[in-house]
Amino acid sequence: MQDIQDKAQEIKLVVFDVDGVLTDGSLYLGDDGQEYKAFNSRDGHGMKMLQHSGVIIGIITGRTSEVVRIRMESLGVEHVYQGKLEKLPAFKALCNKLDLQASQVAYVGDDVVDLPIMRRVGLAIAVNDAHPLVKQHAHWLTPNAGGRGAGRDVCEMIMEAQGNLKSALEHYL
């Protein structure tokens, strides 16, 4: 666990996949073709706390959805890359834009399409219900499943390693 804390201390950017990470992976489609997703409110609050602690959050997702844009805008997430079937070029562009090395980035994924990035970052994280191959390549596995608190797990683990969690939570006491 010390190795994970050491890696987490160096993180300046956390990149989340969406489907299967910030949602449970279900896609709800209406008769009108509208796509619906359910996000966990605790994940969202964790993302706000993590940003407040100074860590940048980014999104790289293969699908394109207006609901993702709206949700990320409500959380203050500025770096949102949608429709990226090949995620690695978006990851490289984001690192270049922010002048960060891959070692300063954590990536949270759930499926094999996330592996090209996970294999390059300083802290590769898989949600608890991720594909077995993704779990095999992760440095850390969240206690909770995707869309069921995994995002909050990531935020709090990084904040704890960086010494910011206690003060963030004391604000509510």
Rosetta silent file (secondary structure, phi, psi, omega in degrees, C-alpha in Angstrom):
SEQUENCE: MQDIQDKAQEIKLVVFDVDGVLTDGSLYLGDDGQEYKAFNSRDGHGMKMLQHSGVIIGIITGRTSEVVRIRMESLGVEHVYQGKLEKLPAFKALCNKLDLQASQVAYVGDDVVDLPIMRRVGLAIAVNDAHPLVKQHAHWLTPNAGGRGAGRDVCEMIMEAQGNLKSALEHYL
SCORE:     score description
SCORE:     0.000 S_00000001
   1 L     0.000  -30.267  178.938    0.000    0.000    0.000 S_00000001
   2 H   -61.182  -38.701  178.454    2.923    2.358    0.610 S_00000001
   3 H   -59.649  -41.143  178.829    3.851    2.070   -3.073 S_00000001
   4 H   -65.929  -43.339  178.309    0.325    3.210   -4.026 S_00000001
   5 H   -62.598  -39.919  177.898    0.512    6.145   -1.618 S_00000001
   6 H   -61.887  -44.205  178.143    3.897    7.138   -3.061 S_00000001
   7 H   -63.627  -43.793 -176.986    2.443    7.063   -6.577 S_00000001
   8 H   -65.649  -30.527  179.016   -0.679    8.980   -5.469 S_00000001
   9 H   -63.133  -25.883 -176.213    1.414   11.735   -3.874 S_00000001
  10 L   -89.555   -4.307 -172.125    2.804   12.612   -7.317 S_00000001
  11 L   -76.574  128.233  176.662   -0.572   12.911   -9.068 S_00000001
  12 L  -112.005  -19.641 -176.741   -1.481   16.289  -10.585 S_00000001
  13 E  -141.328  131.749  171.974   -4.203   15.032  -12.972 S_00000001
  14 E  -114.875  125.278  178.056   -6.814   12.298  -12.669 S_00000001
  15 E  -109.194  126.308  178.552   -8.439   11.156  -15.907 S_00000001
  16 E  -108.018  138.933  160.667  -11.691    9.223  -15.672 S_00000001
  17 L   -74.541  167.856 -179.901  -13.417    7.096  -18.268 S_00000001
  18 L  -105.503  -69.654 -174.767  -17.194    7.559  -18.043 S_00000001
  19 L   -67.360  119.658 -177.754  -19.211    4.440  -18.919 S_00000001
  20 L    92.616   -9.402  178.625  -18.453    1.744  -16.367 S_00000001
  21 L  -117.052  -62.507  176.246  -16.420    4.121  -14.171 S_00000001
  22 L   -89.033   -9.243  170.435  -18.556    7.178  -13.380 S_00000001
  23 L  -127.583  171.894  178.394  -21.657    5.179  -14.353 S_00000001
  24 L   -81.991    3.922  177.963  -22.449    1.507  -13.873 S_00000001
  25 L    95.303  -10.188  178.232  -22.026    1.017  -17.611 S_00000001
  26 L   -72.447  141.648  175.356  -25.734    0.839  -18.400 S_00000001
  27 L  -117.117  117.849  179.512  -26.916    2.851  -21.388 S_00000001
  28 E  -100.831  120.613 -178.606  -30.541    3.958  -21.262 S_00000001
  29 E  -116.661  126.677  177.534  -31.937    4.904  -24.670 S_00000001
  30 L   -83.523  165.426  177.904  -35.312    6.555  -25.093 S_00000001
  31 L   -57.829  -26.576 -179.771  -37.654    6.021  -28.043 S_00000001
  32 L   -84.841    2.700  179.795  -36.537    9.440  -29.285 S_00000001
  33 L    87.714   -3.192  179.238  -32.900    8.285  -29.391 S_00000001
  34 L   -68.131  138.237  179.295  -31.972   10.324  -26.312 S_00000001
  35 E  -101.138  136.147  179.832  -29.286    8.711  -24.164 S_00000001
  36 E  -122.828  144.701  177.433  -29.554    8.718  -20.373 S_00000001
  37 L  -137.349  148.910  175.989  -26.913    7.884  -17.766 S_00000001
  38 L  -106.896  122.436  177.087  -27.028    7.685  -13.989 S_00000001
  39 L  -106.037  147.670  178.372  -24.146    9.329  -12.121 S_00000001
  40 L   -84.801  124.455 -177.192  -23.394    8.824   -8.429 S_00000001
  41 H   -64.319  -31.615  178.140  -23.724   12.108   -6.530 S_00000001
  42 H   -68.570  -35.213  174.118  -21.004   11.088   -4.048 S_00000001
  43 H   -59.443  -44.978 -179.404  -18.574   10.575   -6.929 S_00000001
  44 H   -60.663  -42.784  179.440  -19.393   14.100   -8.075 S_00000001
  45 H   -67.309  -37.660  175.586  -18.760   15.588   -4.657 S_00000001
  46 H   -60.772  -39.434  178.672  -15.481   13.701   -4.424 S_00000001
  47 H   -65.529  -38.878  176.830  -14.456   15.157   -7.777 S_00000001
  48 H   -64.548  -44.131  179.293  -15.256   18.657   -6.538 S_00000001
  49 H   -62.944  -42.054 -179.263  -13.210   18.098   -3.365 S_00000001
  50 H   -62.983  -43.261  177.481  -10.282   16.702   -5.359 S_00000001
  51 H   -62.978  -41.314  179.072  -10.290   19.714   -7.685 S_00000001
  52 H   -61.945  -28.884  179.216  -10.483   22.038   -4.689 S_00000001
  53 L   -79.023   -5.556  176.090   -7.364   20.312   -3.314 S_00000001
  54 L   107.645    0.388  178.649   -5.488   21.305   -6.483 S_00000001
  55 L   -92.158  133.520  179.722   -5.694   18.151   -8.590 S_00000001
  56 E   -82.240  145.475  176.581   -6.995   18.600  -12.140 S_00000001
  57 E  -117.936  137.897  175.350   -9.689   16.255  -13.454 S_00000001
  58 E  -130.712  160.192  178.353  -10.119   15.173  -17.044 S_00000001
  59 E  -126.759  131.782  169.903  -12.530   12.915  -18.900 S_00000001
  60 E  -131.839  117.080 -176.271  -11.730   10.730  -21.896 S_00000001
  61 L  -135.456  147.230 -179.620  -14.625    8.655  -23.182 S_00000001
  62 L   -75.246  -27.055 -178.492  -15.337    6.728  -26.342 S_00000001
  63 L   -93.489  161.918  174.484  -18.975    7.783  -26.528 S_00000001
  64 L  -118.929  126.820 -175.907  -20.374   11.252  -27.130 S_00000001
  65 L  -149.232  132.708  177.511  -23.255   12.349  -24.946 S_00000001
  66 H   -63.084  -34.978 -178.979  -24.797   15.686  -24.093 S_00000001
  67 H   -64.219  -33.321  176.131  -25.515   14.422  -20.570 S_00000001
  68 H   -66.089  -45.001  178.459  -21.766   13.909  -20.000 S_00000001
  69 H   -58.636  -45.286 -179.100  -21.071   17.476  -21.119 S_00000001
  70 H   -64.454  -46.072 -178.713  -23.769   18.796  -18.782 S_00000001
  71 H   -63.114  -45.677 -178.377  -22.628   16.700  -15.805 S_00000001
  72 H   -67.852  -36.090  175.908  -18.958   17.611  -16.207 S_00000001
  73 H   -62.274  -40.593  179.825  -19.825   21.285  -16.634 S_00000001
  74 H   -66.835  -24.157  178.821  -21.799   21.148  -13.366 S_00000001
  75 L   -93.612   -2.223 -179.284  -18.728   19.685  -11.632 S_00000001
  76 L    76.600   20.510  178.716  -16.360   22.277  -13.082 S_00000001
  77 L   -84.770  114.747 -174.755  -14.451   19.708  -15.144 S_00000001
  78 L   -89.718  -26.966 -172.987  -12.924   21.640  -18.041 S_00000001
  79 E  -100.671   89.270 -175.269  -10.991   18.907  -19.830 S_00000001
  80 E  -121.648  117.227  179.283  -13.618   16.697  -21.470 S_00000001
  81 E  -115.274  109.178 -179.859  -12.739   14.560  -24.499 S_00000001
  82 L  -110.606  158.693  178.234  -15.735   12.695  -25.934 S_00000001
  83 L    70.532   27.607 -176.769  -16.045   10.412  -28.954 S_00000001
  84 L  -100.492   84.618  178.691  -12.473    9.173  -28.574 S_00000001
  85 L   -63.292  -34.518  170.359  -12.541    5.563  -29.767 S_00000001
  86 L  -102.920  106.580 -172.583   -8.738    5.734  -29.658 S_00000001
  87 H   -82.071  -25.370 -174.217   -8.126    7.306  -26.257 S_00000001
  88 H   -60.113  -43.903  177.616   -4.340    7.503  -26.307 S_00000001
  89 H   -60.265  -38.023  177.474   -4.058   10.516  -28.680 S_00000001
  90 H   -65.855  -39.613  177.776   -6.479   12.490  -26.459 S_00000001
  91 H   -61.305  -46.928 -179.914   -4.438   11.515  -23.397 S_00000001
  92 H   -63.340  -40.353  179.035   -1.199   12.690  -25.012 S_00000001
  93 H   -63.786  -40.965  179.642   -2.845   15.951  -26.110 S_00000001
  94 H   -65.549  -44.122  177.996   -4.135   16.591  -22.578 S_00000001
  95 H   -61.119  -42.881  178.129   -0.722   15.933  -21.018 S_00000001
  96 H   -63.312  -44.503 -179.069    0.897   18.282  -23.540 S_00000001
  97 H   -58.882  -40.223 -176.652   -1.749   20.951  -22.929 S_00000001
  98 H   -94.203    0.358 -179.142   -1.170   20.799  -19.160 S_00000001
  99 L    54.748   50.818  179.528    2.604   20.284  -19.461 S_00000001
 100 L  -119.298  149.302  172.857    2.461   17.080  -17.400 S_00000001
 101 L   -87.743  154.225  178.940    4.397   13.837  -17.588 S_00000001
 102 H   -57.440  -30.581  179.882    2.499   10.531  -17.652 S_00000001
 103 H   -66.079  -17.227  179.809    3.999    9.757  -14.222 S_00000001
 104 H   -95.229    8.360 -174.585    1.981   12.679  -12.794 S_00000001
 105 E  -118.650  139.375  168.723   -1.312   11.243  -14.058 S_00000001
 106 E  -108.132  141.425  176.967   -3.762    8.721  -12.635 S_00000001
 107 E  -125.738  135.716 -178.964   -6.197    7.047  -15.016 S_00000001
 108 E  -115.364  118.481 -177.813   -9.371    5.260  -13.935 S_00000001
 109 E  -136.283  174.571 -178.495  -10.751    2.622  -16.286 S_00000001
 110 L  -138.350  -15.300 -173.744  -12.902   -0.465  -16.476 S_00000001
 111 L  -136.638  170.398 -172.091  -12.444   -2.100  -19.879 S_00000001
 112 H   -61.067  -26.205  178.050   -9.738   -3.148  -22.303 S_00000001
 113 H   -65.120  -15.884  179.491  -10.026    0.082  -24.344 S_00000001
 114 H   -87.046  -13.209 -174.305   -8.534    1.838  -21.292 S_00000001
 115 H   -62.675  -38.907  179.660   -5.355   -0.277  -21.220 S_00000001
 116 H   -56.678  -35.779  176.704   -3.235    1.778  -23.659 S_00000001
 117 H   -79.886  -45.211 -177.375   -3.444    4.722  -21.245 S_00000001
 118 H   -56.379  -32.837 -177.663   -3.366    2.658  -18.051 S_00000001
 119 L   -76.788   -5.875 -176.878   -0.096    1.058  -19.113 S_00000001
 120 L  -112.655  -19.210 -172.155    1.574    4.487  -19.404 S_00000001
 121 L   -83.366  166.114  177.742    0.418    6.468  -16.369 S_00000001
 122 L   -70.393  -31.007 -179.438    1.979    6.847  -12.950 S_00000001
 123 E  -140.347  104.111  178.892   -1.100    5.422  -11.222 S_00000001
 124 E   -93.808  124.011 -176.024   -3.398    3.023  -13.089 S_00000001
 125 E  -122.055  133.854  174.580   -6.692    2.432  -11.297 S_00000001
 126 E  -114.061  140.821  173.566   -9.394   -0.111  -12.104 S_00000001
 127 L   -71.440  157.504 -172.875  -12.900   -0.036  -10.704 S_00000001
 128 L   -56.090  -33.984 -177.931  -13.872   -3.058   -8.634 S_00000001
 129 L  -102.111   26.383  179.812  -16.024   -4.611  -11.358 S_00000001
 130 L   -67.780  164.151  174.051  -13.547   -3.983  -14.201 S_00000001
 131 L   -58.719  142.961 -177.518  -12.653   -6.549  -16.837 S_00000001
 132 H   -54.658  -37.557  179.685  -10.133   -9.088  -15.428 S_00000001
 133 H   -66.976  -34.879  177.839   -7.364   -7.973  -17.821 S_00000001
 134 H   -67.314  -43.040  177.349   -7.811   -4.363  -16.694 S_00000001
 135 H   -59.751  -37.839 -178.875   -7.557   -5.429  -13.050 S_00000001
 136 H   -63.150  -31.330 -177.384   -4.363   -7.296  -13.900 S_00000001
 137 L   -98.907    4.354 -178.960   -2.743   -4.091  -15.206 S_00000001
 138 L   -88.104  145.089  170.945   -3.982   -1.791  -12.430 S_00000001
 139 L   -78.269  -31.734 -175.822   -1.824   -0.507   -9.599 S_00000001
 140 E  -143.400  143.846  179.242   -4.923   -0.091   -7.418 S_00000001
 141 E  -115.000  127.996 -179.654   -8.459   -1.478   -7.402 S_00000001
 142 L   -68.116  147.150  175.085  -11.316    0.616   -6.003 S_00000001
 143 L   -64.649  -32.408 -176.583  -13.373   -0.913   -3.178 S_00000001
 144 L  -104.570  160.633 -179.876  -16.593    0.049   -4.990 S_00000001
 145 L   -78.876  165.285  175.791  -17.888   -0.718   -8.463 S_00000001
 146 L   -59.290  133.317 -179.052  -18.179    1.731  -11.339 S_00000001
 147 L    75.413    1.617 -176.711  -21.058    4.160  -10.832 S_00000001
 148 L  -126.786   30.316  177.924  -21.381    2.937   -7.252 S_00000001
 149 L   110.795   -2.115 -179.407  -18.786    5.051   -5.471 S_00000001
 150 H   -61.801  -38.826  178.775  -15.586    4.119   -7.334 S_00000001
 151 H   -61.411  -42.308  177.990  -15.012    7.744   -8.337 S_00000001
 152 H   -65.201  -40.211  177.229  -15.232    8.856   -4.716 S_00000001
 153 H   -54.563  -46.669 -178.364  -12.847    6.041   -3.720 S_00000001
 154 H   -62.791  -49.582 -177.324  -10.263    7.400   -6.160 S_00000001
 155 H   -60.012  -46.255 -178.006  -10.651   11.022   -5.066 S_00000001
 156 H   -69.990  -35.711  178.484  -10.392   10.252   -1.367 S_00000001
 157 H   -63.416  -44.043 -179.987   -7.438    7.872   -1.785 S_00000001
 158 H   -67.780  -43.314  178.161   -5.454   10.527   -3.665 S_00000001
 159 H   -62.184  -39.346  178.035   -6.436   13.273   -1.225 S_00000001
 160 H   -62.033  -47.043 -179.041   -5.437   11.050    1.708 S_00000001
 161 H   -63.309  -32.177 -178.235   -2.033   10.326    0.129 S_00000001
 162 L   -91.963    2.517  175.039   -1.496   14.046   -0.519 S_00000001
 163 L    78.504   21.418 -176.290   -2.534   15.005    3.019 S_00000001
 164 L  -109.861  -10.884 -172.643   -5.701   16.907    2.018 S_00000001
 165 H   -68.252  -46.752 -176.258   -8.571   14.591    2.936 S_00000001
 166 H   -58.219  -47.033 -179.114   -8.826   15.306    6.659 S_00000001
 167 H   -67.285  -33.878  178.274   -9.041   19.078    6.205 S_00000001
 168 H   -65.887  -39.135 -179.422  -11.553   18.693    3.370 S_00000001
 169 H   -78.721  -31.022  178.321  -13.839   16.574    5.537 S_00000001
 170 H   -61.261  -25.381  178.083  -13.392   18.710    8.668 S_00000001
 171 L   -55.896  -28.088 -176.711  -15.102   21.490    6.760 S_00000001
 172 L   -94.280   -4.037 -177.178  -18.365   19.563    7.253 S_00000001
 173 L   -94.409    0.000    0.000  -17.985   18.894   10.985 S_00000001
